[in-house]
Amino acid sequence: MSEVAGGMRFNRNRSAAITTIICFIAAMLLLVPVIANKFTAPKWQTYGDFKSYYAMSSILRGPTPSQTYEEAVMKKTVVNFFPEAVDPRANPPPLQVFPFALPLILPISLVPAKWSCDVWTAILLLCTVAATLILSRREKMSSRSTAIVLLLVAASGPYHSLIRLGELAPIGLLCLSLAFICLQRKNACGAGVLLSLMLMKPHWVLPFLAYLFGCRRFKVLAWLGLSTFVLAAVAYVSFGAETFSNYLPQAKHLSENPLIFSVPEAVSLTAQIYRLMPRLPYASIMPFTALIYCCSLLFLCWLGNRYRDNRDWLTPGIICAFPLGISCAFYYSPYDIIFVLPSLLALFGQTNFSTLPASSKTLICLSALVLMNPLYHWIMGKLSEGFALPFNPIYAGVLVLSVVAVRFCLTEKANREVEFIVPPELPRVSEMSV
């Protein structure tokens, strides 16, 4: 008995040691983009979008918040706060932040500018780790599996790009993961409020909302609408009606400028059509993309209606909504692909990977491979240099993942293995023995 107990203790100690080593490597990789931003990258390349968020927050706290969407005022404010970090070759990037989401941007400039980038980086890093841990716990992964997931996230290209630019996606991912927990616990209020915070960039969450609509989770959508209305009312009272009216020219510019939707690095259906058919007129591409996107939303509504009474109604939406929403979108930045993380973990968690067909395993591995460094950054570099590729490999990976996810949720085999089935009905009275 003592030998058996000693062997078990040795195995536990070895497992704990391996998990600790993986966590240490993951921590080092998480800090790589932070160190690169601090010491190696040119100043004008670091925190590109965060500088604009900080400037926007500062303008909102000033005497003329209505100037938030004026490009000249934005550039002047960025230069005032970050004179050494401004790219002299370009204006600050256009911000696709809706007026009702402005109260969420407001607290950013409460931190002094000289400390803001470091504080913001720490917030993004903590949000990334917290979201990964929550999603892994939802799938009931072991400590070692969770450590491996964290390691893969830290080694991924989207994470490095998010930290380098100071993007909002890690905060959105944390809100999404917490919303999943609220949905599992039937907390409609918490889920609606958390999902409304993601509407600062609606393309993040709109496909999942279509799935919730199909599932008839109207309480969640009602709380989301109420929370959004409160944010809009706060923005209207605090910043004035002129701020809302000044947003319209920017929205028009975004919708009419084909360069915004067709940049080489963009991971969207619109950009791929431009790449395949560059001579096709812009007026023809956008209606086609809109039709495909609407069809994807209708499919997700149908999928939600199919699973609305099932025990695990939430998982099909997590698996399908995000990769399908990215592959059919008007515009999607490559760093926002971090939102496929819940889909990948749900696939692995529900099937343990071993039950998937060999073809699906291969496709998922290839899809994940193009998101890993250094391949991800090599692809992004070639695309930004104008390298002639008929298709964006990163978009191709997401498209393949969406096909695998849809196929998985539609096949009878998947329904049986992951128990996406309605609990058995009670026997009829005529069938009961007297």
KEKETI-101628 format. One record per atom (N, C-alpha, C): residue in one letter; x, y, z. Coordinates in steps of 0.1 Angstrom, whole numbers, plus 5000, padded with zeros to 4 digits. Each point is the difference from the previous one (the first is absolute). Layout:
N
AXYZ ...
END
This chain:
434
M500849885000 M499250125000 M500950135000 S501149995008 S500850125000 S500650034987 E500449894992 E500550024987 E499050074991 V498849955000 V498950064992 V499850145003 A499950035014 A499850145004 A501250094996 G501249945001 G501250084995 G500050034985 G499549904992 G499950024986 G499050104997 M498950005006 M498950104998 M500550145004 R500750015011 R500650135004 R501050054990 F500849914995 F501050044990 F499350054987 N498949934996 N499350044988 N499450145002 R499450025012 R499450135002 R501150115000 N501149975007 N501150105000 N500550034986 R500149904992 R500550024986 R499050084992 S498749975001 S499050074993 S500050155005 A500150025013 A500150145004 A501250084995 A501149934999 A501250064995 A499950044986 I499449904992 I499850034985 I499150124999 T498950005007 T499050125000 T500750135003 T500849995011 T500750135004 T501050044989 I500749914993 I500950044989 I499250064989 I498949944996 I499250064990 I499550145003 C499550025013 C499650135004 C501150104999 F501249965004 F501150095000 F500350054985 I500049904991 I500350034986 I498950094995 A498749975004 A498950094995 A500250145005 A500450015013 A500250145006 A501150074992 M501049944997 M501150064992 M499550054986 L499249914994 L499550044987 L499050115001 L499250015010 L499150115002 L500750135001 L501250005005 L500750125002 L500850044988 V500149914990 V500950044988 V499550124993 P498750024997 P499650124993 P500150125009 V499949995013 V500250115009 V501450054999 I500949905001 I501550044999 I500350064986 A499449944990 A500350064986 A499450144999 N498950035006 N499450134999 N500950105008 K500649955011 K500750095009 K501450034995 F500749914994 F501450014997 F500449994986 T499349934991 T500549974987 T499250074989 A498750005001 A499250064989 A500150154999 P500050064988 P499950144998 P498850065008 K500250125006 K499050055008 K498750034992 W500150044988 W498850034992 W499249874996 Q500649895002 Q499349874997 Q499349945012 T500250055012 T499549945012 T498750075005 Y499149925005 Y498750065006 Y499350094990 G500049964987 G499450094990 G498650035002 D499149915003 D498650035002 D499850055014 F500849955010 F499850055014 F500250155000 K500950064993 K500350145000 K498750074996 S499349954990 S498750064995 S498949995011 Y500049885006 Y499049995011 Y500350105012 Y501250015003 Y500450105011 Y499650144996 A500450044987 A499650134996 A498550024999 M499349904996 M498550015000 M499550025014 S500549935010 S499650015013 S500350145006 S501150054996 S500450145005 S499150104994 I499749994987 I499150104994 I498649995007 L499549885003 L498749995006 L500050065014 R501150005007 R500150065013 R500250155000 G500350064988 G500350144998 G498750084998 P500250134997 P498850094998 P499249984987 T500649934990 T499449994987 T499949854996 P499249925007 P500049854997 P499449984986 S499350104994 S499449984987 S501149984989 Q501350045003 Q501049994990 Q500749865000 T499449915007 T500649865002 T500349944986 Y499150014991 Y500149934987 Y500750094989 E500650115004 E500750094990 E501449954999 E500449974988 E501449944998 E501150095004 A499950134996 A501050105003 A500250025015 V498950005007 V500150025015 V500649875006 M499649894995 M500549875005 M501550004998 K500550034989 K501549994997 K500750105009 K499550125002 K500650105008 K500149955015 T498949945004 T500049955014 T501049895002 V500149914990 V500949895001 V501550055001 V500350104992 V501350065000 V500350075013 N499050065006 N500250065013 N500449905011 F499449895000 F500249905010 F501249914997 F500249964987 F501049914996 F500850054989 P500850115002 P500750064989 P501149914994 E500649915008 E501049914994 E499449884994 A498749975001 A499549884996 A499050014988 V500050114994 V499150034989 V500749964986 D499349934992 D500649964987 D499850134991 P501250064996 P499950124992 P499449984986 R499849874996 R499649974986 R498549994999 A499349995012 A498549984999 A499350065011 N498750024999 N499150055010 N499649895009 P499550035012 P499549895009 P499049924993 P499949875003 P499049924993 P498650045002 P499149994991 P498650035002 P499449905010 L499350055010 L499549925011 L498549964997 Q499849885000 Q498649954998 Q499349985013 V499950115008 V499449995013 V498750084999 F498949935003 F498750064999 F499850105011 P499250114998 P499850105011 P499549945013 F499149904999 F499549955013 F501149925008 A501149974994 A501149935007 A501050105005 L499850134998 L501050095005 L500250005015 P498949985008 P500350005015 P500949895004 L500249894992 L500949895003 L501450054997 I500250094991 I501450054997 I500450115010 L499150065006 L500350125009 L501049985010 P500149885008 P500949995011 P501549984995 I500249984988 I501449974995 I501050115004 S499650124998 S500950115002 S500150055014 L499449925010 L500250045014 L501449975005 V500749914993 V501449975003 V500950104993 P501050065006 P500950094993 P500649944988 A500250084990 A500549954987 A501349925001 K500950045008 K501349935001 K499949865006 W499049985008 W499849865005 W498949924993 S499350074991 S498849944994 S500349874992 C501050004992 C500349894992 C500449875008 D500750025011 D500449895009 D498749955007 V499250095005 V498849965007 V499149924991 W499850064987 W499149944991 W500549864996 T501349984998 T500649874997 T499749905011 A500250045012 A499749915011 A498549965001 I499150094996 I498649975000 I499749904989 L500650024988 L499749914989 L500649865003 L501250005006 L500649875003 L499149925010 L499650075011 L499249945010 L498649954994 C499450084992 C498849964993 C500149884992 T501249994993 T500249884991 T500249885009 V500750015010 V500249885009 V498749965007 A499350105005 A498749975007 A499049934991 A499950064987 A499149944991 A500349864996 T501349974998 T500549874997 T499749905011 L500250045012 L499749915012 L498549975001 I499250114998 I498649985002 I499449904989 L500550024987 L499549924989 L500549855002 S501249995005 S500549865003 S499349935011 R499650085010 R499349945012 R498649974995 R499450074991 R498749974995 R500049864993 E501149974993 E500149884993 E500649895009 K500150035013 K500549905010 K501349944996 M500950084996 M501449954996 M500849985013 S501049914999 S500949985011 S501050125001 S500750005011 S501050115002 S501150004988 R500449884996 R501049994990 R499450054987 S498849964996 S499450044988 S499850155000 T499650065011 T499850145001 T501350074998 A501149955006 A501350064998 A500449994985 I499749894993 I500449994986 I499250104992 V498750025003 V499250104993 V500650145002 L500450035012 L500650135003 L501350024992 L500749894999 L501350014993 L499750034985 L499049934994 L499750024986 L499550144998 V499150055009 V499650144998 V501150105001 A501049985009 A501150095001 A500949994988 A500049884993 A500949994988 A499350044988 S498750045000 S499250034988 S500350144995 G499950024987 G500250134994 G499050105004 P498749975000 P499050105004 P500350065014 Y500449925010 Y500350055013 Y501150104999 H501149974993 H501150094999 H499650134993 S499149994990 S499650124993 S499150095009 L499249935008 L499150075009 L500850095010 I501049935006 I500850085010 I500850114993 R500649974988 R500850104993 R499250124997 L498749994996 L499250114996 L499250065011 G499849925011 G499250055011 G498549994997 E499649894995 E498649984995 E499149975012 L498750014997 L498949975010 L499649865001 A500449914990 A499549874999 A500149915013 P501250015007 P500049925013 P498950035010 I499750135001 I498950045009 I498749944995 G499750014986 G498949944995 G499949855002 L501149934999 L500149855002 L499749975014 L500450085010 L499749985014 L498550025002 C499450104995 C498650025001 C499249884994 L500549954989 L499349894993 L500149885009 S501149975005 S500249885008 S499150005013 L499950125006 L499250025012 L498549994996 A499750054988 A498649984995 A499649864999 F500949914995 F499849864999 F499649945013 I500850045011 I499749955013 I498650045005 C499650134997 C498750055004 C498949934992 L500249974988 L499049924992 L499949865005 Q501149945004 Q499949865006 Q499250015013 R500150105008 R499350015013 R498750074999 K499550024987 K498750064997 K499950145006 N501150085000 N500050145005 N499950094988 A498750024996 A499850084988 A500550145001 C499850065012 C500550145002 C501550014998 G500849925007 G501450014999 G500549974986 A499449904993 A500449974986 A499750124991 G498850065001 G499650114991 G500950125002 V500450035013 V500850125002 V501449974995 L500649885002 L501349974995 L500150004985 L499049954993 L500050004986 L499850144994 S499350085007 S499850144995 S501350085000 L501049965009 L501350065001 L500849974987 M499749894994 M500749964988 M499450074987 L498950075002 L499550074988 L500850134997 M501150035007 M500950104996 M500549974986 K500149874997 K500449954987 K499049894997 P498850034993 P498949914999 P500449874993 H500950014990 H500449884993 H500549895009 W500550035012 W500549905009 W498949905004 V498850055002 V499049935007 V498749984993 L499850074988 L498749994993 L499649864996 P501049924995 P499649864997 P499549925012 F500650025011 F499549935012 F498750055004 L499750134999 L498750055003 L498949944991 A500449974987 A499049944991 A499749865005 Y501049935005 Y499849865006 Y499150015012 L500250105009 L499250025012 L498550034996 F499950074989 F498650044995 F499349874996 G500749914992 G499549884996 G499649915012 C500850005010 C499849925013 C498850065008 R499550124996 R498950075007 R500450035014 R501350055002 R500450055012 R499850155000 F498750035000 F499550144999 F500350085012 K500149945012 K500350085012 K501450054999 V500949924995 V501450044999 V500150124990 L499349994989 L500050104990 L499350135005 A499049985008 A499350125006 A501050075009 W500749935009 W501050065009 W501150074992 L500449944989 L501050064991 L499550134994 G498850004995 G499450124995 G499950115010 L499549965012 L499950105011 L501450065004 S501049915001 S501350055004 S500650094989 T499749974987 T500550084989 T499350145000 F498750005003 F499250125001 F500550095011 V500449945012 V500550085011 V501450064996 L500849924993 L501350064996 L499850114990 A499049994990 A499850104991 A499450135006 A499249985010 A499450115008 A501150085007 V500949925007 V501150065007 V500950084990 A500349944988 A500850074990 A499350134995 Y498749994998 Y499350114995 Y499950125010 V499849965012 V499950115011 V501450065002 S501049915000 S501450055004 S500750074989 F499849954988 F500850054989 F499250094990 G498749995000 G499250094992 G499649934987 A498950064994 A499549954987 A501050024989 E500850105001 E500950034989 E501149894998 T500349945011 T501049884999 T499449894991 F498749975002 F499349904992 F500050044986 S499650134997 S499950044986 S501450014993 N501150025008 N501350004994 N500549864997 Y499449905005 Y500449874997 Y499549964986 L498950054995 L499449964988 L501050024988 P500750114999 P501050014989 P501149895000 Q500449975012 Q501049895001 Q499449874996 A498849975004 A499449884996 A499849994985 K499650114994 K499950014986 K501349974993 H501150065005 H501349984995 H500449865001 L499749935011 L500449865002 L499349914990 S498750034998 S499249924991 S500350024985 E500550124996 E500250024986 E501549994996 N500949985009 N501449994997 N500449854998 P500249964988 P500349854998 P501449975006 L500950095001 L501349975006 L499949955014 I499050045007 I499949965014 I499649855001 F499249964991 F499549865000 F500949904992 S501050064992 S500749914991 S501550005003 V500450055012 V501550005004 V500549854999 P501249984995 P500549864998 P499949925013 E500350065012 E500049925012 E498649965005 A499050064995 A498649985006 A499649864998 V499449955011 V499549865000 V498550014998 S499550024988 S498650014998 S499649954986 L498849984997 L499549964987 L500250114990 T499850125004 T500150114990 T501550014995 A500949995009 A501450014996 A500549894991 Q499449885002 Q500449884992 Q499450024986 I498850054999 I499450024987 I500850114992 Y500550105007 Y500850104994 Y501349944995 R500649915008 R501249934996 R499949914988 L498849935000 L499849914988 L499650074988 M499250115001 M499450084989 M500350155002 P501250044999 P500350145003 P499350104991 R499649964988 R499350094991 R498550015002 L499549925008 L498650005003 L499650135007 P499050084996 P499650125006 P499649995014 Y500350105008 Y499749995015 Y498549995002 A499250074991 A498550005001 A499449864998 S500849914994 S499549864998 S500449915011 I501150035006 I500649915011 I499250015013 M499750135004 M499350025013 M498749935001 P499150024989 P498749935002 P500149855000 F501049944993 F500249865001 F500449955014 T501050085005 T500549975014 T498950015010 A499150114998 A498950025009 A499049885000 L499849954988 L499149884998 L500649885007 I501349974998 I500649895007 I499950015015 Y500350125005 Y500050035014 Y498649985006 C499050054993 C498649985005 C499649855000 C500549934990 C499749864999 C500749925012 S501250055004 S500649935011 S499350035013 L499450125001 L499350035012 L498749925001 L499349994988 L498849924999 L500349855004 F501149954995 F500449865003 F500249995015 L500650095007 L500350005014 L498650005008 C499150084995 C498750015006 C499349864999 W500149944988 W499449864998 W500749905009 L501350015001 L500849915009 L499650025014 G499850125005 G499550025013 G498649955003 N499150014990 N498749955001 N500149845001 R500949944993 R500249865000 R500449955014 Y500850075007 Y500649955013 Y499450075012 R498950084998 R499650095011 R499449925012 D499549884998 D499549925012 D501049905005 N501250004995 N501049905004 N500750035013 R500549905006 R500750025013 R501250094998 D500749984989 D501350084998 D499750084987 W499050095001 W499750094989 W501150104997 L500850035010 L501050114998 L501249964991 T500449885001 T501249954994 T500050014985 P498949964993 P500050024985 P500250144996 G499450105007 G500250144997 G501550045002 I500649965010 I501450035002 I500949944989 I499749884996 I500849934990 I499950074986 C498750044997 C499850054986 C500050154998 A499550075010 A499750154998 A501350074996 F501149985007 F501250094999 F500849974987 P500449874997 P500649984987 P499250044988 L498749975001 L499150034989 L499850154999 G499950075011 G499950144999 G501250074995 I501249955002 I501250064995 I500149974985 S499749884996 S500249964986 S499050074990 C498950055006 C499050064991 C499950155003 A500950065007 A499950145005 A500450104989 F499550125001 F500450114991 F501550035003 Y500350015013 Y501450045003 Y500349935014 Y501249955000 Y500549945013 Y501550015000 S500550065011 S501550015001 S500649875004 P501249974995 P500649875003 P500249985015 Y500250115008 Y500349975014 Y498749975008 D498850034994 D498749965006 D499749864999 I500849924993 I499849864998 I500149935014 I500550075010 I500149945013 I498649955005 F498950054993 F498749965004 F499649864995 V500949944993 V499749854996 V500549915012 L500650065010 L500549925011 L498849925007 P498950075003 P498949925006 P499549884991 S500050034987 S499649894991 S500949885000 L501350035000 L501049895000 L499949925013 L499950075011 L499949935013 L498849925001 A498850064995 A498849925000 A500049884992 L500750004988 L500249884992 L500849905007 F501150045006 F500949915007 F499349945013 G499350095007 G499449965012 G498849904998 Q499250034989 Q498849914998 Q500449874994 T501149994992 T500349884993 T501349935004 N500750075009 N501349955004 N501049974989 F499650064988 F500850004988 F500149864994 S500049895008 S500149874995 S498849954992 T498850055003 T498849964993 T499850064987 L500850114997 L499950064987 L500649914989 P499550014988 P500649934988 P501450054998 A500849924994 A501450034997 A500150134992 S499150014990 S500150124991 S499750135008 S499049995010 S499750125008 S501250035009 K500649905006 K501250025008 K501150084993 T500349954987 T501050064992 T499750154997 L498750024996 L499650144997 L500150095011 I499649955012 I500050095012 I501550035004 C500949904999 C501450035003 C500650104990 L499749984987 L500550104990 L499450145002 S498750015004 S499450135003 S500750065012 A500349935010 A500750055012 A501550044997 L500649924990 L501450024997 L500350144995 V499150054991 V500250134993 V499950115010 L499449985012 L499950105010 L501250015010 M500949904998 M501149995009 M501250084994 N500850065009 N501350064996 N501049894999 P501050034990 P500250124992 P499250004987 L499349894997 L499349994987 L499050114998 Y499350035011 Y499050114999 Y500650134996 H501150045007 H500650134997 H500750004986 W500549884996 W500649994986 W498950034990 I498849945002 I498950024990 I499550155000 M499950055012 M499650145001 M501050104994 G501349975002 G501050084993 G499949994985 K499949884995 K499949994985 K498850074995 L498849995007 L498850064995 L500250165000 S500550055011 S500250155001 S501050054989 E500949914996 E501050044990 E499449994986 G498849954999 G499449994986 G500349874993 F500449905008 F500449874994 F498749944994 A500149964987 A498949954992 A499549865005 L499049995008 L499549885004 L498550004996 P499549894994 P498650004995 P499150005012 F500449965012 F499149985011 F500850035013 N499450075010 N500750025012 N500049875008 P501149945003 P500149875007 P499350005013 I500050125007 I499450015013 I498549994999 Y499550074990 Y498549994997 Y499749864996 A500849944992 A499749864996 A499949915012 G500950025010 G500049925012 G498750025008 V499550125001 V498850035007 V498849944992 L500050014987 L498949954992 L499949855001 V501249935001 V500049865002 V499449965013 L500450085011 L499549975013 L498550025001 S499550104993 S498550025000 S499349894993 V500649944989 V499449894993 V500049885009 V501149975007 V500049895010 V499050025011 A499950125005 A499150035011 A498549974996 V499750064988 V498649984995 V499749854998 R501049934994 R499849864997 R499849925013 F500850045010 F499949935013 F498650025006 C499550125000 C498750025006 C498849954993 L500249974987 L498949954992 L499949854998 T501149935003 T500049864998 T499449925011 E499349894997 E499449925011 E501049945009 K501249974995 K501049945009 K500450105010 A500150134997 A500450105010 A498950025010 N498750004995 N498950015009 N500049895011 R500449884995 R499949885009 R501250015010 E501250034995 E501250005009 E500050115010 V499650124997 V500150105009 V498750035007 E499049914997 E498750015007 E499350134998 F500050054988 F499250124996 F498649954997 I499349935009 I498749944998 I499150045011 V498750004996 V498950035010 V499949885009 P499950035013 P499849895010 P498749914995 P500149875002 P498949914996 P498650045006 E499050004991 E498750035005 E499449895009 L499050045008 L499449915008 L499149914992 P499849875003 P499149914992 P498650055001 R499349974989 R498650044999 R499249915009 V498850055003 V499149935009 V499649864994 S499850004986 S499549884994 S501149895000 E501350055001 E501149905000 E500449955014 M499450065010 M500349965014 M499249875004 S500749915006 S499349885004 S499150035012 V498849945000 V499050025011 V500449915012 
END
